[in-house]
Amino acid sequence: MPAPSNEKTARTGRIPGDIPLKRAYLRDKYAPGRLGGCAAGDIKNVLVLQSASRSGSSFLYRLLAGRPGVISLNGEDIVFQKLSGIGEVSSAKDSDFLPAGFDPGPSVLRETAEDILLDSGNVYSGAGVFSPENYAADCAQRFLLQWPGAGADPDELYRCAAEAAELSGRRAFDAQEAWASFLKILAGRGIAADPWYYDLRPELIRRLFPESEPPEGPPSGGGLEDTPFVIPEPRTFPDAERIGKETLLLKSSSNCYRAGFIKKLFPAAGYRNVRLTRHPMAAISGLMDGWRSRGFFSRDVGGLAELAIKGYSEPAKPWTRRWWKFDLPPGWAGYAGKSLAEVCAFQWVSANRRILDDSSSGLLGETISVKYEDLLRPETLGRELERIAGFAGLPGGPAAAAHTEVPVMTVTPPRPHKWLKRREELLPLVSGLKDISSELGYDLREPELLP
């Protein structure tokens, strides 16, 4: 490979500058026809999920990604924004927010949009065949995003991914089995990647990595992707005849602060938005679960502010004084010494207020509102999915089987009023949440919220 030297390399900040070049190398050598000649200008329809963190967007994304006519990514598009150096946080005043007029220039927009498309496609439904070359290249490129500091050789990554795909292809294809095998093969080549940082089935990890124990802190190397890391699934990009009729699905909780920028990525497209909400107490409690789990490390803010968050930061766990979790709202540094409940309420309010304001100002454009609670009830799930499909202009037909599972990336299984375990912590927040909760259609005068 040539030595890394280009404009994009210089913008990646603390991320090793050879990552964009390694990804381009993998694409050009192993999957040169991945996009079939299509580009950002060929995308005519974009559907964006707008929600606060822990409000069910991963679940809804997975349900919609398997539908006919949907082009989806393996994970969140924020990864490719970071890869392009967009939204670097270099002071306590910086945040995930990008003003509506933010414009990084045509080359950055083009490169970011292309990276998004290279990770996307129609999900393999389990019938017929998919390109093992494209899939192995996708796996190798995804690994580079997750472990940029590993110094892995792209050819070695591709060979290991191809071997894992070939082994998995002898049975009914299972993306989790394929990825776990990939990590096992890499470990045998001296490339270590802790499997516990993935959304893998625990029994699968214990079978292939019996000596491995779940870690407490963040992964080493400063990855572009937040934990838990995603596991790529086979995707096929639509051809030039179909691309204009398909819908690109985007999801990232931080995108609620970047609506104007997101619309610049695919300028020929019409944008529609799903505003997904969740009961404030359930969402805030879910955020607290995430902060206290081994996942969701998003920003190392060490050197910008020392975190002393009561209920999270501990002297014996130095990473809890450096690592912020989930999205980074404007004004975050002012909460560095608050309680965890206050931090999570701040995150929930900030995200939902931004979505409401962008919706009322017309920045978002066409928007439909959906409650996460309606997606959890069997009697309303199908109705809500069809309502979204009608709004987005998606064709009918069953979703891919792999995408009709239970909610993903959950810390504990969902159940009604699970948040009541934190009733005493959350009750003091009620008065400050009533107005925005009412705007979103939630009544905080419910009996269980009263003293």
Beta strands, then each sheet from edge to edge (+ up, - down):
strand 1: 45-50
strand 2: 70-73
strand 3: 120-123
strand 4: 235-236
strand 5: 247-251
strand 6: 270-277
strand 7: 297-300
strand 8: 323-325
strand 9: 366-371
sheet 1: 4+ 3- 2+ 5+ 1+ 6+ 9+
sheet 2: 7+ 8-
end
